[in-house]
Amino acid sequence: MLQLIYVSTARSGEVIDLDDILARSRRNNRRDGITGLLHAKGRRFLQALEGDAGKVEAAYARIAKDPRHFALVVLSRRTVETREFGDWAMAADDGSGAVVAQVAKLVEGAAPSVRGTFEGFAGLRAA
Ligand SMILES: Cc1cc2nc3c(=O)[nH]c(=O)nc-3n(C[C@H](O)[C@H](O)[C@H](O)COP(=O)(O)O)c2cc1C
């Protein structure tokens, strides 16, 4: 199974309808057996996608072409035995802390540079 994690930036001037993105994502991801999370903070997105490698790469190629965001940077692309972000078709950050907890768990095993980006992004580090 492939796990792909990237960050991106919302295009300025674009009003991002996160509910619309999530509704479409969940429908497509359910169809494709993809799970993961989407964390939005300010104008930045962090997303993790997990599933069959071909399906994940196809979804990422589609997402990368989406004009609502740009400057996508893949932070990590690796094979995993089990899903590390749970079974959500696409979890969203709802303020409950569940997503941050998942991210914290993931970064334990990540390379230091990836970990730094994550921790800063998800606000895991004390200010
Ligand atoms: C930040 C961001 C995250 C997205 N995540 C997903 C996703 O996980 N799955 C997905 O199918 N589409 C995702 N999309 C939407 C895709 O870019 C694209 O609009 C959609 O897959 C097209 O599907 P549709 O033809 O069913 O509308 C995302 C878009 C953005 C801007």
Ligand as a Chemical Component Dictionary entry (heavy atoms), coordinates in Angstrom:
data_LIG
# 
_chem_comp.id                   LIG 
_chem_comp.type                 NON-POLYMER 
_chem_comp.pdbx_formal_charge   0 
_chem_comp.three_letter_code    LIG 
# 
loop_
_chem_comp_atom.comp_id 
_chem_comp_atom.atom_id 
_chem_comp_atom.alt_atom_id 
_chem_comp_atom.type_symbol 
_chem_comp_atom.charge 
_chem_comp_atom.model_Cartn_x 
_chem_comp_atom.model_Cartn_y 
_chem_comp_atom.model_Cartn_z 
_chem_comp_atom.pdbx_ordinal 
LIG C1  C1  C 0 -6.530  20.352 -1.047  1  
LIG C2  C2  C 0 -7.325  19.435 -1.923  2  
LIG C3  C3  C 0 -7.472  18.091 -1.570  3  
LIG C4  C4  C 0 -8.192  17.195 -2.371  4  
LIG N1  N1  N 0 -8.305  15.886 -1.994  5  
LIG C5  C5  C 0 -8.957  15.013 -2.801  6  
LIG C6  C6  C 0 -9.041  13.630 -2.472  7  
LIG O1  O1  O 0 -8.573  13.169 -1.427  8  
LIG N2  N2  N 0 -9.701  12.826 -3.337  9  
LIG C7  C7  C 0 -10.264 13.262 -4.495  10 
LIG O2  O2  O 0 -10.830 12.476 -5.236  11 
LIG N3  N3  N 0 -10.215 14.567 -4.817  12 
LIG C8  C8  C 0 -9.567  15.450 -4.010  13 
LIG N4  N4  N 0 -9.525  16.779 -4.350  14 
LIG C9  C9  C 0 -10.305 17.237 -5.528  15 
LIG C10 C10 C 0 -9.589  16.937 -6.815  16 
LIG O3  O3  O 0 -8.618  17.921 -7.050  17 
LIG C11 C11 C 0 -10.600 16.948 -7.987  18 
LIG O4  O4  O 0 -11.299 18.161 -8.016  19 
LIG C12 C12 C 0 -11.600 15.827 -7.842  20 
LIG O5  O5  O 0 -10.962 14.612 -7.590  21 
LIG C13 C13 C 0 -12.407 15.683 -9.137  22 
LIG O6  O6  O 0 -13.368 14.694 -8.928  23 
LIG P1  P1  P 0 -14.839 14.811 -9.541  24 
LIG O7  O7  O 0 -14.616 14.753 -11.028 25 
LIG O8  O8  O 0 -15.559 13.642 -8.989  26 
LIG O9  O9  O 0 -15.402 16.135 -9.084  27 
LIG C14 C14 C 0 -8.805  17.680 -3.561  28 
LIG C15 C15 C 0 -8.647  19.025 -3.912  29 
LIG C16 C16 C 0 -7.932  19.906 -3.119  30 
LIG C17 C17 C 0 -7.796  21.349 -3.513  31 
# 
loop_
_chem_comp_bond.comp_id 
_chem_comp_bond.atom_id_1 
_chem_comp_bond.atom_id_2 
_chem_comp_bond.value_order 
_chem_comp_bond.pdbx_ordinal 
LIG C1  C2  SING 1  
LIG C2  C3  SING 2  
LIG C2  C16 DOUB 3  
LIG C3  C4  DOUB 4  
LIG C4  N1  SING 5  
LIG C4  C14 SING 6  
LIG N1  C5  DOUB 7  
LIG C5  C6  SING 8  
LIG C5  C8  SING 9  
LIG C6  O1  DOUB 10 
LIG C6  N2  SING 11 
LIG N2  C7  SING 12 
LIG C7  O2  DOUB 13 
LIG C7  N3  SING 14 
LIG N3  C8  DOUB 15 
LIG C8  N4  SING 16 
LIG N4  C9  SING 17 
LIG N4  C14 SING 18 
LIG C9  C10 SING 19 
LIG C10 O3  SING 20 
LIG C10 C11 SING 21 
LIG C11 O4  SING 22 
LIG C11 C12 SING 23 
LIG C12 O5  SING 24 
LIG C12 C13 SING 25 
LIG C13 O6  SING 26 
LIG O6  P1  SING 27 
LIG P1  O7  DOUB 28 
LIG P1  O8  SING 29 
LIG P1  O9  SING 30 
LIG C14 C15 DOUB 31 
LIG C15 C16 SING 32 
LIG C16 C17 SING 33 
# 
